[in-house]
């Protein structure tokens, strides 16, 4: 079970995705939320 959690942590927090502009999924999501908040203001 720990191996699955470790892999998911790597995949979501550290692995860079070419389709996301070489950002990790978490970095991409954080930037997207920041942009949405900025556009709403």
PDB file of N, H, CA, C and O in Angstrom:
ATOM      1  N   UNK A   1       0.822  -1.204   0.000  1.00  0.00           N
ATOM      2  CA  UNK A   1       0.000   0.000   0.000  1.00  0.00           C
ATOM      3  C   UNK A   1       0.863   1.264   0.000  1.00  0.00           C
ATOM      4  O   UNK A   1       0.537   2.238  -0.679  1.00  0.00           O
ATOM      5  N   UNK A   2       1.953   1.250   0.754  1.00  0.00           N
ATOM      6  H   UNK A   2       2.218   0.458   1.305  1.00  0.00           H
ATOM      7  CA  UNK A   2       2.835   2.423   0.780  1.00  0.00           C
ATOM      8  C   UNK A   2       3.417   2.728  -0.586  1.00  0.00           C
ATOM      9  O   UNK A   2       3.641   3.890  -0.927  1.00  0.00           O
ATOM     10  N   UNK A   3       3.663   1.685  -1.369  1.00  0.00           N
ATOM     11  H   UNK A   3       3.482   0.742  -1.092  1.00  0.00           H
ATOM     12  CA  UNK A   3       4.223   1.893  -2.695  1.00  0.00           C
ATOM     13  C   UNK A   3       3.260   2.662  -3.592  1.00  0.00           C
ATOM     14  O   UNK A   3       3.677   3.505  -4.387  1.00  0.00           O
ATOM     15  N   UNK A   4       1.984   2.369  -3.459  1.00  0.00           N
ATOM     16  H   UNK A   4       1.645   1.685  -2.813  1.00  0.00           H
ATOM     17  CA  UNK A   4       0.971   3.066  -4.262  1.00  0.00           C
ATOM     18  C   UNK A   4       0.925   4.541  -3.867  1.00  0.00           C
ATOM     19  O   UNK A   4       0.883   5.413  -4.735  1.00  0.00           O
ATOM     20  N   UNK A   5       0.933   4.821  -2.589  1.00  0.00           N
ATOM     21  H   UNK A   5       0.968   4.113  -1.884  1.00  0.00           H
ATOM     22  CA  UNK A   5       0.908   6.201  -2.112  1.00  0.00           C
ATOM     23  C   UNK A   5       2.165   6.932  -2.575  1.00  0.00           C
ATOM     24  O   UNK A   5       2.093   8.080  -3.015  1.00  0.00           O
ATOM     25  N   UNK A   6       3.306   6.272  -2.478  1.00  0.00           N
ATOM     26  H   UNK A   6       3.364   5.340  -2.121  1.00  0.00           H
ATOM     27  CA  UNK A   6       4.558   6.891  -2.939  1.00  0.00           C
ATOM     28  C   UNK A   6       4.497   7.206  -4.428  1.00  0.00           C
ATOM     29  O   UNK A   6       4.927   8.277  -4.856  1.00  0.00           O
ATOM     30  N   UNK A   7       3.963   6.274  -5.221  1.00  0.00           N
ATOM     31  H   UNK A   7       3.614   5.404  -4.873  1.00  0.00           H
ATOM     32  CA  UNK A   7       3.882   6.500  -6.666  1.00  0.00           C
ATOM     33  C   UNK A   7       2.929   7.647  -6.979  1.00  0.00           C
ATOM     34  O   UNK A   7       3.233   8.495  -7.819  1.00  0.00           O
ATOM     35  N   UNK A   8       1.782   7.679  -6.314  1.00  0.00           N
ATOM     36  H   UNK A   8       1.535   6.990  -5.632  1.00  0.00           H
ATOM     37  CA  UNK A   8       0.826   8.765  -6.554  1.00  0.00           C
ATOM     38  C   UNK A   8       1.405  10.114  -6.148  1.00  0.00           C
ATOM     39  O   UNK A   8       1.182  11.118  -6.825  1.00  0.00           O
ATOM     40  N   UNK A   9       2.142  10.141  -5.055  1.00  0.00           N
ATOM     41  H   UNK A   9       2.323   9.326  -4.505  1.00  0.00           H
ATOM     42  CA  UNK A   9       2.785  11.378  -4.620  1.00  0.00           C
ATOM     43  C   UNK A   9       3.782  11.841  -5.669  1.00  0.00           C
ATOM     44  O   UNK A   9       3.807  13.018  -6.028  1.00  0.00           O
ATOM     45  N   UNK A  10       4.604  10.920  -6.161  1.00  0.00           N
ATOM     46  H   UNK A  10       4.583   9.963  -5.869  1.00  0.00           H
ATOM     47  CA  UNK A  10       5.554  11.266  -7.221  1.00  0.00           C
ATOM     48  C   UNK A  10       4.819  11.766  -8.455  1.00  0.00           C
ATOM     49  O   UNK A  10       5.179  12.800  -9.018  1.00  0.00           O
ATOM     50  N   UNK A  11       3.801  11.045  -8.872  1.00  0.00           N
ATOM     51  H   UNK A  11       3.509  10.206  -8.415  1.00  0.00           H
ATOM     52  CA  UNK A  11       3.094  11.368 -10.116  1.00  0.00           C
ATOM     53  C   UNK A  11       2.426  12.738 -10.026  1.00  0.00           C
ATOM     54  O   UNK A  11       2.477  13.506 -10.987  1.00  0.00           O
ATOM     55  N   UNK A  12       1.815  13.052  -8.915  1.00  0.00           N
ATOM     56  H   UNK A  12       1.774  12.428  -8.135  1.00  0.00           H
ATOM     57  CA  UNK A  12       1.050  14.293  -8.796  1.00  0.00           C
ATOM     58  C   UNK A  12       1.873  15.501  -8.371  1.00  0.00           C
ATOM     59  O   UNK A  12       1.518  16.633  -8.701  1.00  0.00           O
ATOM     60  N   UNK A  13       2.956  15.283  -7.651  1.00  0.00           N
ATOM     61  H   UNK A  13       3.244  14.364  -7.383  1.00  0.00           H
ATOM     62  CA  UNK A  13       3.692  16.416  -7.098  1.00  0.00           C
ATOM     63  C   UNK A  13       5.031  16.678  -7.762  1.00  0.00           C
ATOM     64  O   UNK A  13       5.510  17.811  -7.745  1.00  0.00           O
ATOM     65  N   UNK A  14       5.657  15.645  -8.356  1.00  0.00           N
ATOM     66  H   UNK A  14       5.268  14.724  -8.370  1.00  0.00           H
ATOM     67  CA  UNK A  14       7.006  15.845  -8.871  1.00  0.00           C
ATOM     68  C   UNK A  14       7.160  15.539 -10.351  1.00  0.00           C
ATOM     69  O   UNK A  14       7.984  16.169 -11.013  1.00  0.00           O
ATOM     70  N   UNK A  15       6.405  14.604 -10.891  1.00  0.00           N
ATOM     71  H   UNK A  15       5.735  14.093 -10.352  1.00  0.00           H
ATOM     72  CA  UNK A  15       6.588  14.197 -12.286  1.00  0.00           C
ATOM     73  C   UNK A  15       6.148  15.324 -13.209  1.00  0.00           C
ATOM     74  O   UNK A  15       5.047  15.856 -13.074  1.00  0.00           O
ATOM     75  N   UNK A  16       7.012  15.680 -14.143  1.00  0.00           N
ATOM     76  H   UNK A  16       7.907  15.248 -14.253  1.00  0.00           H
ATOM     77  CA  UNK A  16       6.688  16.730 -15.102  1.00  0.00           C
ATOM     78  C   UNK A  16       5.940  16.132 -16.284  1.00  0.00           C
ATOM     79  O   UNK A  16       6.297  15.060 -16.772  1.00  0.00           O
ATOM     80  N   UNK A  17       4.914  16.815 -16.737  1.00  0.00           N
ATOM     81  H   UNK A  17       4.624  17.686 -16.341  1.00  0.00           H
ATOM     82  CA  UNK A  17       4.093  16.342 -17.853  1.00  0.00           C
ATOM     83  C   UNK A  17       4.278  17.277 -19.036  1.00  0.00           C
ATOM     84  O   UNK A  17       4.088  18.487 -18.915  1.00  0.00           O
ATOM     85  N   UNK A  18       4.645  16.720 -20.165  1.00  0.00           N
ATOM     86  H   UNK A  18       4.799  15.737 -20.263  1.00  0.00           H
ATOM     87  CA  UNK A  18       4.854  17.556 -21.351  1.00  0.00           C
ATOM     88  C   UNK A  18       3.557  18.242 -21.777  1.00  0.00           C
ATOM     89  O   UNK A  18       3.586  19.373 -22.262  1.00  0.00           O
ATOM     90  N   UNK A  19       2.428  17.569 -21.601  1.00  0.00           N
ATOM     91  H   UNK A  19       2.405  16.651 -21.206  1.00  0.00           H
ATOM     92  CA  UNK A  19       1.154  18.165 -22.006  1.00  0.00           C
ATOM     93  C   UNK A  19       0.720  19.310 -21.096  1.00  0.00           C
ATOM     94  O   UNK A  19      -0.204  20.052 -21.429  1.00  0.00           O
ATOM     95  N   UNK A  20       1.388  19.458 -19.943  1.00  0.00           N
ATOM     96  H   UNK A  20       2.139  18.855 -19.673  1.00  0.00           H
ATOM     97  CA  UNK A  20       1.076  20.543 -19.012  1.00  0.00           C
ATOM     98  C   UNK A  20       2.178  21.600 -19.017  1.00  0.00           C
ATOM     99  O   UNK A  20       2.336  22.355 -18.057  1.00  0.00           O
ATOM    100  N   UNK A  21       2.931  21.642 -20.103  1.00  0.00           N
ATOM    101  H   UNK A  21       2.803  21.029 -20.883  1.00  0.00           H
ATOM    102  CA  UNK A  21       4.017  22.619 -20.186  1.00  0.00           C
ATOM    103  C   UNK A  21       5.176  22.284 -19.265  1.00  0.00           C
ATOM    104  O   UNK A  21       5.851  23.179 -18.757  1.00  0.00           O
ATOM    105  N   UNK A  22       5.407  20.998 -19.049  1.00  0.00           N
ATOM    106  H   UNK A  22       4.858  20.270 -19.462  1.00  0.00           H
ATOM    107  CA  UNK A  22       6.488  20.502 -18.199  1.00  0.00           C
ATOM    108  C   UNK A  22       6.355  20.983 -16.760  1.00  0.00           C
ATOM    109  O   UNK A  22       7.338  21.326 -16.105  1.00  0.00           O
ATOM    110  N   UNK A  23       5.116  20.998 -16.290  1.00  0.00           N
ATOM    111  H   UNK A  23       4.317  20.718 -16.823  1.00  0.00           H
ATOM    112  CA  UNK A  23       4.818  21.251 -14.887  1.00  0.00           C
ATOM    113  C   UNK A  23       4.278  19.965 -14.280  1.00  0.00           C
ATOM    114  O   UNK A  23       3.796  19.088 -14.996  1.00  0.00           O
ATOM    115  N   UNK A  24       4.359  19.856 -12.966  1.00  0.00           N
ATOM    116  H   UNK A  24       4.751  20.569 -12.384  1.00  0.00           H
ATOM    117  CA  UNK A  24       3.697  18.736 -12.312  1.00  0.00           C
ATOM    118  C   UNK A  24       2.200  19.045 -12.281  1.00  0.00           C
ATOM    119  O   UNK A  24       1.817  20.209 -12.398  1.00  0.00           O
ATOM    120  N   UNK A  25       1.353  18.038 -12.128  1.00  0.00           N
ATOM    121  H   UNK A  25       1.664  17.093 -12.033  1.00  0.00           H
ATOM    122  CA  UNK A  25      -0.083  18.317 -12.066  1.00  0.00           C
ATOM    123  C   UNK A  25      -0.444  19.312 -10.959  1.00  0.00           C
ATOM    124  O   UNK A  25      -1.328  20.148 -11.146  1.00  0.00           O
ATOM    125  N   UNK A  26       0.226  19.230  -9.819  1.00  0.00           N
ATOM    126  H   UNK A  26       0.944  18.551  -9.666  1.00  0.00           H
ATOM    127  CA  UNK A  26      -0.078  20.156  -8.728  1.00  0.00           C
ATOM    128  C   UNK A  26       0.342  21.578  -9.073  1.00  0.00           C
ATOM    129  O   UNK A  26      -0.385  22.524  -8.772  1.00  0.00           O
ATOM    130  N   UNK A  27       1.502  21.744  -9.699  1.00  0.00           N
ATOM    131  H   UNK A  27       2.093  20.975  -9.944  1.00  0.00           H
ATOM    132  CA  UNK A  27       1.933  23.076 -10.105  1.00  0.00           C
ATOM    133  C   UNK A  27       0.955  23.663 -11.117  1.00  0.00           C
ATOM    134  O   UNK A  27       0.585  24.834 -11.028  1.00  0.00           O
ATOM    135  N   UNK A  28       0.540  22.846 -12.076  1.00  0.00           N
ATOM    136  H   UNK A  28       0.840  21.895 -12.148  1.00  0.00           H
ATOM    137  CA  UNK A  28      -0.399  23.301 -13.099  1.00  0.00           C
ATOM    138  C   UNK A  28      -1.713  23.740 -12.456  1.00  0.00           C
ATOM    139  O   UNK A  28      -2.252  24.796 -12.788  1.00  0.00           O
ATOM    140  N   UNK A  29      -2.217  22.934 -11.548  1.00  0.00           N
ATOM    141  H   UNK A  29      -1.780  22.077 -11.279  1.00  0.00           H
ATOM    142  CA  UNK A  29      -3.484  23.261 -10.900  1.00  0.00           C
ATOM    143  C   UNK A  29      -3.365  24.523 -10.049  1.00  0.00           C
ATOM    144  O   UNK A  29      -4.272  25.355 -10.042  1.00  0.00           O
ATOM    145  N   UNK A  30      -2.257  24.667  -9.336  1.00  0.00           N
ATOM    146  H   UNK A  30      -1.520  23.991  -9.341  1.00  0.00           H
ATOM    147  CA  UNK A  30      -2.063  25.862  -8.519  1.00  0.00           C
ATOM    148  C   UNK A  30      -2.018  27.115  -9.392  1.00  0.00           C
ATOM    149  O   UNK A  30      -2.603  28.139  -9.039  1.00  0.00           O
ATOM    150  N   UNK A  31      -1.329  27.040 -10.524  1.00  0.00           N
ATOM    151  H   UNK A  31      -0.853  26.209 -10.810  1.00  0.00           H
ATOM    152  CA  UNK A  31      -1.270  28.188 -11.435  1.00  0.00           C
ATOM    153  C   UNK A  31      -2.631  28.473 -12.044  1.00  0.00           C
ATOM    154  O   UNK A  31      -3.000  29.633 -12.224  1.00  0.00           O
ATOM    155  N   UNK A  32      -3.375  27.433 -12.361  1.00  0.00           N
ATOM    156  H   UNK A  32      -3.075  26.490 -12.215  1.00  0.00           H
ATOM    157  CA  UNK A  32      -4.703  27.618 -12.938  1.00  0.00           C
ATOM    158  C   UNK A  32      -5.617  28.312 -11.937  1.00  0.00           C
ATOM    159  O   UNK A  32      -6.327  29.253 -12.292  1.00  0.00           O
ATOM    160  N   UNK A  33      -5.604  27.857 -10.695  1.00  0.00           N
ATOM    161  H   UNK A  33      -5.027  27.093 -10.407  1.00  0.00           H
ATOM    162  CA  UNK A  33      -6.437  28.484  -9.656  1.00  0.00           C
ATOM    163  C   UNK A  33      -6.032  29.944  -9.431  1.00  0.00           C
ATOM    164  O   UNK A  33      -6.893  30.810  -9.276  1.00  0.00           O
ATOM    165  N   UNK A  34      -4.739  30.211  -9.412  1.00  0.00           N
ATOM    166  H   UNK A  34      -4.040  29.507  -9.537  1.00  0.00           H
ATOM    167  CA  UNK A  34      -4.269  31.589  -9.226  1.00  0.00           C
ATOM    168  C   UNK A  34      -4.746  32.477 -10.385  1.00  0.00           C
ATOM    169  O   UNK A  34      -5.148  33.621 -10.170  1.00  0.00           O
ATOM    170  N   UNK A  35      -4.700  31.954 -11.589  1.00  0.00           N
ATOM    171  H   UNK A  35      -4.374  31.025 -11.764  1.00  0.00           H
ATOM    172  CA  UNK A  35      -5.156  32.726 -12.752  1.00  0.00           C
ATOM    173  C   UNK A  35      -6.665  32.961 -12.686  1.00  0.00           C
ATOM    174  O   UNK A  35      -7.132  34.043 -13.041  1.00  0.00           O
ATOM    175  N   UNK A  36      -7.421  31.982 -12.244  1.00  0.00           N
ATOM    176  H   UNK A  36      -7.041  31.103 -11.955  1.00  0.00           H
ATOM    177  CA  UNK A  36      -8.861  32.152 -12.115  1.00  0.00           C
ATOM    178  C   UNK A  36      -9.197  33.200 -11.066  1.00  0.00           C
ATOM    179  O   UNK A  36     -10.099  34.016 -11.256  1.00  0.00           O
ATOM    180  N   UNK A  37      -8.476  33.172  -9.975  1.00  0.00           N
ATOM    181  H   UNK A  37      -7.743  32.509  -9.820  1.00  0.00           H
ATOM    182  CA  UNK A  37      -8.696  34.143  -8.902  1.00  0.00           C
ATOM    183  C   UNK A  37      -8.339  35.554  -9.374  1.00  0.00           C
ATOM    184  O   UNK A  37      -9.036  36.521  -9.064  1.00  0.00           O
ATOM    185  N   UNK A  38      -7.246  35.653 -10.127  1.00  0.00           N
ATOM    186  H   UNK A  38      -6.680  34.868 -10.378  1.00  0.00           H
ATOM    187  CA  UNK A  38      -6.810  36.951 -10.654  1.00  0.00           C
ATOM    188  C   UNK A  38      -7.824  37.492 -11.657  1.00  0.00           C
ATOM    189  O   UNK A  38      -8.107  38.689 -11.663  1.00  0.00           O
ATOM    190  N   UNK A  39      -8.371  36.625 -12.505  1.00  0.00           N
ATOM    191  H   UNK A  39      -8.140  35.652 -12.500  1.00  0.00           H
ATOM    192  CA  UNK A  39      -9.353  37.052 -13.511  1.00  0.00           C
ATOM    193  C   UNK A  39     -10.675  37.447 -12.875  1.00  0.00           C
ATOM    194  O   UNK A  39     -11.396  38.281 -13.423  1.00  0.00           O
ATOM    195  N   UNK A  40     -11.006  36.870 -11.736  1.00  0.00           N
ATOM    196  H   UNK A  40     -10.421  36.192 -11.291  1.00  0.00           H
ATOM    197  CA  UNK A  40     -12.267  37.176 -11.073  1.00  0.00           C
ATOM    198  C   UNK A  40     -12.220  38.529 -10.366  1.00  0.00           C
ATOM    199  O   UNK A  40     -13.261  39.137 -10.117  1.00  0.00           O
ATOM    200  N   UNK A  41     -11.035  38.992 -10.048  1.00  0.00           N
ATOM    201  H   UNK A  41     -10.190  38.498 -10.250  1.00  0.00           H
ATOM    202  CA  UNK A  41     -10.891  40.256  -9.291  1.00  0.00           C
ATOM    203  C   UNK A  41     -11.038  41.467 -10.177  1.00  0.00           C
ATOM    204  O   UNK A  41     -10.944  42.597  -9.699  1.00  0.00           O
TER     205      UNK A  41
END
